[in-house]
Amino acid sequence: MNAALLDYIAASPTAYHAVAHTAELLEKAGYTALCESGHWALRPGGKYYVMRNGSSLIAFRVPHGEYSGFMMTAAHCDSPCFKVKENGELADEHYVRLSTERYGGMLCASWMDRPLALAGRVVVRTGDGFAVRLVDLKDCSVLIPNVAIHMNREANDGMKYNAAVDMLPLYGASGAKGSLRQRLAACAGVEEKEILATDLFVYNPQAGCVWNGFVSAPRLDDLQCAFAALTGFMEAEESGAVPVYCLFDNEEVGSQTKQGAASTFLRDVLCRIAGGDEALRAHTANSFMVSCDNAHAVHPNHPEYQDRNHAVYMNGGVVIKYNANQRYTSDAVSAALFRLVCEQAGVPVQQYANRADLPGGSTLGNIANTQVSLNTVDIGLPQLAMHSAYETAGAEDTEHMVCALRAFYGKSLRMERDGTYQFK
Ligand code: CO
């Protein structure tokens, strides 16, 4: 299972590539692409997916018979990294560096002194308009060098990283000037002058590995969940509900984009599946969302950051995340429902809450709920070093998540007038 996960991560250096690769896997499994600008003639038994901006994707299957609602998972396909500015080359007499900005909140130290690569998309001129091409300059390494300890004796006593100074990657010697756009053009198969605009990111191309019961790789947050949810979604048996798989861009920058979890994307898609607002409302009441984003495992050297009763460990199973202020959406009803799923699937469950004096992060569930409001649980897999360029999780947990979500997608939910739920 982890070999397939590492393939998925390697094929997904950016959100655009993650979505393109996911679409390819869905196509291979017989899913049909829908276009948001076209008419949707959905048929019973049909398998579909739709993309927005090439960086978010929603896949679903229409059951053969009547259905009650939607059984959904959501994960994100972006991760913290550096975005190359539009006029990216920063040349002087001796060096060409890249002018970058931070995308999301990474651990800066982990990005230093390692070969990095560039990937993203370029928009190119075509005969009567423009087209998007994905690019991946795998062999075009850049590197962010540390300052030697001899020049900064305080380097081991806590560092401050200035994104405009310390984090600018070295691209080449002065002779490299002007070559970045040439390389992008060659990669996109166009002349340099045909490039109209770019979305280019610095990423870590290092291969993932499995070692002593752990899996380490770039972008485990959240591609481990994205992969596990996709696998569970594709393998699940038909239930009396519509299984929906959501992969959202821009979680790391707050989700408030046209394709992020705060957008209308999910609502728009569900409305078209339901065939209108009235049906959508009834179906939504019988729906459930599992918001999947990794969680913090107890750090071996710093166990003090964990709440004592809510410490979670790698290879201990799927984590349900709780937060009184609802940054995690789990409540007694949604946690109970997800526990039932895991119990029936034989998957161990752990419970996570931040220490009451640590704010923790936010994720997809509460944000998606502002557009489509329904019972939602926040879950994830325990991992170390979240937002490092190279993260570590439990090797057995990928399978735990696949089993749990495959079981979840095989279920349907119905809310009765007396407030009870039928869940089978
Ligand atoms: Co995440």
Boltz pocket constraint, residues with backbone or C-beta under 6 A from the ligand:
constraints:
  - pocket:
      binder: B
      contacts: [[A, 76], [A, 221], [A, 222], [A, 251], [A, 293], [A, 294]]
      max_distance: 6.0
